[in-house]
Amino acid sequence: MEQTVSRHTGRTAKAVGEMGDLLTLPGMNPERVQRLMDRLQVSNRAELKRALAAGKVVGLEGFSRELKSRLQAALAAEPDGS
């Protein structure tokens, strides 16, 4: 049983770690991040930036045009943003 719990905890910690990068963006919550990961295979800011530019994010449940604009602005304002 202890081994199973350790494996589960490891997977949970990895998922939270992957989400953490996206959770700090304005308007993001665990459900939205999980949706990006599940439906668009987006797990980091660079992938999100590409998905936003390609118009793949708007249309997903919970992602409005306003949220898309806020996310694009936040990503562009980052030191390596363009």
Beta strands, then each sheet from edge to edge (+ up, - down):
end
